[in-house]
Amino acid sequence: MSGLTREELLAIGDSALQLAGDRQAEVIVIEESTELTRFAGNRIHQNVAERAVRLRARLIADNRVGVAEVRGERDGALQRLLEAAEQARAIREPEEVAPLPSPDGGEDSPVAFGPTTEAATPEERADRVAVITGQASSRGLSAFGSLSTSTTSTAIVNTNGVRRQARFTQASLTSVVRGDAGAGYAARHAVDFGGLDTAGLAAEVIDTCERNQNAEAIDPGDYEVVLTPYAMADMLEHLSWTGFNALAKQEHRSFMRVGERLMHEAVTIVDDSHDLDVFPFPFDLEGVSTKVTTLIDAGVCSGFVYDTPTALRDGVVSTGHSLPQPNTFGPYARHLVMRTGTVPSSTLVEGVKRGLYVTRLWYVRDVHPLRTIITGMTREGTFLIEDGRLTRPVRDLRFTQSIVEALADLRQLSSDRHLELGEDGTAVCAPWVHLGHFTFSS
């Protein structure tokens, strides 16, 4: 699909600002082109494509803020957008309003753009899918999943002079392969479609499925665990939701206590929107340049991500982690990187006398955010570890565990890492992790 150029996206924003008159205004223009191929039972059953343009305006005047959003950029869309934002602003009660940011000199480098992703065809996606379905079928297994390619362009302008535009691409392949009595899961994500490791995914998901047949029940309790990056993505994303943002700190609902060691000294977690493996993007949804922010430094609570309102409250500079303003969530760390260790993931289980290897977590929910307690189920690949090797599959178990307490009892980190996407699209790059205990409640 051919998209709007940088100049065309910014021109839409500039035209909207002209309609704002003497009011402070911010306009966000997002164009997204997405193509998706779904497969089930070793057959492709859906191939769809969509291009959408979303316009969002924020108007500020007389200590009142109005926000509106519409789809489409033609046929009077800008006029309707500004009128709706003004109607919303007019009925608001006056309140303390954070100012719009000013230009900070940041560059709009398109470092996360892959030309083969933007140009990928349905036939090319089908060829990738066939690698998985062909191998699964030849082994008497059934493959399910999806392969998507997307290009997203974002432009932000405001009346203080912010004028930014950048785009990124994403190729995502996920698959579940099922046998008669068990299943496996694997996923791969990349900026460039050409670099998507389809063969590696097929080998992994089929191997997990074949080993995960006829699982047996074991008693719940505390176990040593080895968690894959798929499982770690859920845990790190929940830390981001519950504690890494400055608003959570200001409202006294974050687990973070700056300067205090809460986790093992080998644990370092960074929000790094410049890391090429986590879909880097140069600015947030206020147009503020995104800064690399260390959240956990050698087990010690180190810092928070900020947007303009929370930075103003704490007297600091925004780190460029804003969601669309105004919002009640606060800033958000969505490019999470956990530093690696020194042990290859293939040998990590050798350090476990008796424990569990957990491929994936499922339906994870917060129980006590301040204590980082979560609950959920294991899924599609839980194996017993005995005397340093995987022995047999076990039935899925429910866990109830504090993330911070689990990471305080870290035994080993792998030297290799893997990218997974969280529940809301957060990019999480993490190693395989050996933990000294993890509580399975049923």
Summary of the structure (lengths in Angstrom):
residues: 442
radius of gyration: 23.4
end to end distance: 49.1
largest distance: 72.1
contacts: 1561
relative contact order: 0.13
helix: 25%
strand: 40%
